[in-house]
Amino acid sequence: MNFDPFGDFETAGYLQNALQLKDPIEVKESEHLSFELSMEDALRYLAQKKSIDYSSVLKVHEILFSDFYHWAGKDRTELVPHLAVFKGSQDDPHHTPFEHPASIKLSVDYAFELASNKKRFRERPGDVMGQLAFAHPFLDGNGRTILLVFMELCYRAKFAIEWSKTNKDDYLRALSAEIKEPFKGHLNDYLQPFVVDIAHRDEWPGMIGGLKGLDGLDKERITYESLDNPEVQKIYTTYRAQSLAAPSSKK
């Protein structure tokens, strides 16, 4: 877990956490405790918002993790604008870039644009979730933050995903494929069988029974490189071209 964009892991622990923890298990446990204690506050905040926008995503992250990370609510654009973040190491054939820090907000805004077409959103929920996951706004805590925002978006479109019936490994496999090949239906195909009608937020507890197990993407091997690296610039150029060529990305 020694993901060290601040360069002070040995003295400040993992991502400058409040307890200066370095052990991966202790970090996960403390992170999740922060999440559990704050989840209802975050959901209440989202329910009260007239419209969900990028600032809402930042605020949810702040509510969930401010007791553990002093930088909670600040995105990669603000914290590490000079770094590219990847899922997997360079020698991993599934090595995949997350969004360029300069384009994170644009990527999230596009997810919201997709979700605004409620009929399309219900038919293709994986497009929205995949776009939010690819944006990867934060150094950590992305999975849980995005899930809460996604749940609220689904509720406003009058449906829900029965997360308690999903399988963690299958979900993460589909999500990883979606990030690597956006808008090809990888995550839509996985999520569609779990789409159900929902009328009230009080139905959520039964829907999110599997929520804890769905945050594994945050703990997959995360690596980073300088954006000044010509090879990294080439990766983004190639990835962007492939994404724009996706036939259903603008439908």
Secondary structure in CASP SS format (residue, H / E / C, confidence):
PFRMAT SS
TARGET T0000
AUTHOR 0000-0000-0000
METHOD secondary structure of the structure
MODEL  1
M C 1.00
N C 1.00
F C 1.00
D C 1.00
P C 1.00
F C 1.00
G C 1.00
D C 1.00
F H 1.00
E H 1.00
T H 1.00
A H 1.00
G C 1.00
Y H 1.00
L H 1.00
Q H 1.00
N E 1.00
A C 1.00
L C 1.00
Q C 1.00
L C 1.00
K C 1.00
D C 1.00
P H 1.00
I H 1.00
E H 1.00
V H 1.00
K H 1.00
E H 1.00
S H 1.00
E H 1.00
H H 1.00
L H 1.00
S H 1.00
F H 1.00
E H 1.00
L H 1.00
S H 1.00
M H 1.00
E H 1.00
D H 1.00
A H 1.00
L H 1.00
R H 1.00
Y H 1.00
L H 1.00
A H 1.00
Q H 1.00
K C 1.00
K C 1.00
S C 1.00
I C 1.00
D C 1.00
Y H 1.00
S H 1.00
S H 1.00
V H 1.00
L H 1.00
K H 1.00
V H 1.00
H H 1.00
E H 1.00
I H 1.00
L H 1.00
F H 1.00
S C 1.00
D C 1.00
F C 1.00
Y E 1.00
H C 1.00
W C 1.00
A C 1.00
G C 1.00
K C 1.00
D C 1.00
R H 1.00
T H 1.00
E H 1.00
L H 1.00
V C 1.00
P C 1.00
H C 1.00
L E 1.00
A E 1.00
V E 1.00
F E 1.00
K E 1.00
G C 1.00
S C 1.00
Q C 1.00
D C 1.00
D C 1.00
P C 1.00
H C 1.00
H C 1.00
T E 1.00
P E 1.00
F C 1.00
E C 1.00
H C 1.00
P H 1.00
A H 1.00
S H 1.00
I H 1.00
K H 1.00
L H 1.00
S H 1.00
V H 1.00
D H 1.00
Y H 1.00
A H 1.00
F H 1.00
E H 1.00
L H 1.00
A H 1.00
S H 1.00
N C 1.00
K H 1.00
K H 1.00
R H 1.00
F H 1.00
R H 1.00
E H 1.00
R C 1.00
P H 1.00
G H 1.00
D H 1.00
V H 1.00
M H 1.00
G H 1.00
Q H 1.00
L H 1.00
A H 1.00
F H 1.00
A H 1.00
H C 1.00
P C 1.00
F C 1.00
L C 1.00
D C 1.00
G C 1.00
N H 1.00
G H 1.00
R H 1.00
T H 1.00
I H 1.00
L H 1.00
L H 1.00
V H 1.00
F H 1.00
M H 1.00
E H 1.00
L H 1.00
C H 1.00
Y H 1.00
R H 1.00
A C 1.00
K C 1.00
F E 1.00
A E 1.00
I E 1.00
E C 1.00
W H 1.00
S H 1.00
K H 1.00
T C 1.00
N C 1.00
K H 1.00
D H 1.00
D H 1.00
Y H 1.00
L H 1.00
R H 1.00
A H 1.00
L H 1.00
S H 1.00
A H 1.00
E H 1.00
I H 1.00
K H 1.00
E C 1.00
P C 1.00
F C 1.00
K C 1.00
G C 1.00
H H 1.00
L H 1.00
N H 1.00
D H 1.00
Y H 1.00
L H 1.00
Q H 1.00
P H 1.00
F H 1.00
V E 1.00
V E 1.00
D E 1.00
I C 1.00
A C 1.00
H C 1.00
R H 1.00
D H 1.00
E H 1.00
W H 1.00
P H 1.00
G H 1.00
M H 1.00
I C 1.00
G C 1.00
G C 1.00
L C 1.00
K H 1.00
G H 1.00
L H 1.00
D H 1.00
G H 1.00
L H 1.00
D H 1.00
K H 1.00
E C 1.00
R C 1.00
I E 1.00
T E 1.00
Y E 1.00
E E 1.00
S E 1.00
L C 1.00
D C 1.00
N C 1.00
P H 1.00
E H 1.00
V H 1.00
Q H 1.00
K H 1.00
I H 1.00
Y H 1.00
T H 1.00
T H 1.00
Y H 1.00
R H 1.00
A H 1.00
Q H 1.00
S H 1.00
L H 1.00
A C 1.00
A C 1.00
P C 1.00
S C 1.00
S C 1.00
K C 1.00
K C 1.00
END
